[in-house]
Amino acid sequence: VQLQASGGGLVQIGGSLRLSCVASRRTSTNNGMGWFRQAPGKEREFVASIDWKGGTKLYADSVKGRFTISRDVPKGAVYLQMDSLKAEDTAVYYCAVARGPSSSQNTNYYQYWGQGTLVTVSS
């Protein structure tokens, strides 16, 4: 399974970006999906996740109220709408497909990972 993430780029503080991630085949249909990020010199951290039906969504405290995760099950896609971006949101963002149907913050719960897309938030 390959995950293709896109939508990253350079944006000003307070701006918005929408990340997209599509799985190469429908392995993601019955599985949760998530977004994680890794800033320079830091460990990978959880950002948001969504269960297989799209009904249960989890967010890191640092992005609550600013980021929105959604998915298109037939397309095998997951999206991350990022608003009110801050400098500390700068990171490489990774999408992932979970081992099961749930939404989870646990990195170990995910089995397939995308290659990452860079988001740079600058003044």
N, C-alpha and C positions, 0 to 999 in steps of 0.2 A: 504494500500500500504506500502510495506517495501522497504527500500533502503539499499543495502549492499555495503558499501565502503571498498576498500582495496588498498594496495600498499604503505601504510605509512611505516616508519622505520627510522633508523639512517643513516645519510649520512654526508659526509664531506662537508665543505664549498667549493662551486664551482661544486659540484656534481649534479646528476640528479635523479629524481624519477618520476614515472608515476602512478598517482592515477586513480582508476577505480571505477565506481559506477553503479550498475544495479538495476533497479526497479523490484519488484516482479511480476508486471503485467503491461500491456501496457497503464497505465494511462499517462505515460510520452510521448506517441507517438505524441500527438498534443499540447504538452506543452513545454514551455521553461524549461531549467534546469540550475543550477548554482552551483558554489562552494563558500563556505564561510570558514573562519577560525577564531579560537579564541585562542589567546595566553594567558598564565597564567597571571591573574590579569587584563586582558583587555576584552573589549566587542567584541562580534562577529563582524567580518567585511567582507565586500564583497571582493571576489577575482576575479571571472570571471563568465560570463554567456553566454548562447547560445540560440537562438530562436529555434522553433520547426523544422525548415527546416535546421538548421545549417548554415544559411547564415549571421546572425547578431551576432557578438561576442563583448562583452564588457569586459574590464579589469580594475582592479584597477591600478592607476598610479604606485604603488610600484612594480607591477609584469609585467608591459608592457615590451615586448621584451624578457622576460625570460620564461613566462608561456604561454602555448597554450591549449585552450579548444577545444574539439571536441566531436562528439557524433555518435553513431550508432543507428539510429532510430528503425530499426526492432528488435534490441536486447534490446531496452529500456535502453541503456547505455550511460553514459557520462564519459569523460576522462579528466585528467588534466596532461599535460606533463610539468614538472617543471625542468628547466635548470638553471645553474649558481646560485645555491641556496646559500642563505645568512643566517647567524645566525638568523636574524630577521624574517626569514620565519618559524621558529620553532613555531608550533601551532597544535591544533587539527583541521583537515580539515573536513568539512561537505558538503555533496552534498544535493541538494534539487530539488524538482519538483515544477514548478511555477503553479499559478492558471490559467494562460492563455498562449497563444502561443509566447509571446514576450520574448526578452532578457531583464533582468532588474537587476539593482543594489540594488533594494529595498527589504529588508528582508521581509517585510510584503506581498510582491507579491508571496511568496512561501508558499505552503500548506503542503508539505510532506518533512520530513527531515530524513537523514540517521543518523547513530549512531556516526559517526566520526571516523577518522583514524589519528593517531598521527604521525607527521613528526618532527623529531629532526635533526637540522643541527648543526654540531659541528666541531670544529677544532681538 
